[in-house]
Amino acid sequence: MSLIAMTADWHADGKTLEILRRQLAAMVSECNTRGVDLLCVAGDVFESSSIEDRHGSTGYIARAVIEELQKLQCRVLMIPGNHDAAGAGSADALHIFTERLTVGGCTVIHAPKWVIYEDLEMEVFCVPWDWSGAPFPDPWRQDDAPFRSDNKTLLLAHVQIGGAVMNGGHTCPDEPSKFQISRADLEALPFDRFALGDFHKRQDLTDGRGGYIGALRQCNFGEEGNPAGFEIWDTEAGDFEWIELDEAPRHKTWIMAPGDAPPPECPPGWKYKVKLTGEQPDYVLVRDLERDGCVVEINLDMVQRLTRASVPPNVINDPRALMALWTESNDIGDERLARMLDVWDGLAGDENQTEGEARNESA
């Protein structure tokens, strides 16, 4: 029996490094406790191919990730994702593991390749992200393609799947210029299990054999509701288990109309965004919410905006009718409307003069 842990999309950066480190530590602890044999990482370990950002140096960010992985009691297999790779022909960020992560054994695959673990009776086809524009490789046309039908097989890839749900909830369109494979082509590949990275939404794409693993953590409010953790596959039993981890913040959006009760106190480990709606925000409430750590977004329902949104078609190109509609929505009296219309008629009359009339008047 072999236990294979699968994870993706860590996005280590300087700003949220300590949060990620706690989540990584929880994953490492679970792997060690459960006796995992191999940890497979499907890319986007770092947020940037240079690793560094304005919140932390390359050494600071990489060291934190390496220190947690060194506590693992199993081997590690990694591939670069699009965030790890700067571009075609450039070295990716995961070279740092090859150079520095020696405890436990770490293998980083930078080009399509089969990796065989004889002791685990396991064969993994690794497909890192490709910026060159090359098509998704055919696993069984590789020079190192195995012929061991009795071993379990895993596709470890960082790739876009046409028709899959993307990070923002939209469906991935088919774009030949992107590094993609269609869902139908993916399903046709005879792997026992699929472990994909790139889209953070956890989703099965192969009728029970897996797909996008899901991110190790929720990175922002756009990932609200996504599970956060990793997966373990028991290759002998054929079972898989999702391990939910709670060391990174969860995101929750709370919509408040005028008169609504404020959101409850933000639970430990959660981040709230409060969307205020209505005609006039309560700025004391805004101050209190921001003091408590909430992100506040104000969406005012202006009367004029709502009226403009429902302008009748026959009014759109009629300035006099538009002025009448606007004054009606703002409670402006008939006398003021009449003055506005007189001014408009004067302006319109000036614009309708011929060049000859204008010259005669000037003379």
Secondary structure by P-SEA (a helix, b strand, c coil): cbbbbbcccccccccaaaaaaaaaaaaaaaaaaacccbbbbccccccccccccccccaaaaaaaaaaaaaaccbbbbbbbccccccccccccccccccccccccbbbbbccbbbbbbccccbbbbcccccccccccccccccccccccccbbbbbbccccccccccccccccccccccccccaaaaaaccccbbbbcccccccccccccccccccccccccccccccccbbbbcccccbbbbbbbccbbbbbbbbbcccccccccccccbbbbbbbbccccaaaaaaaaaaaccbbbbbbbcaaaaaaaaccccccccaaaaaaaaaaaacccaaaaaaaaaaaaaaaaaaaccaaaaaaaac
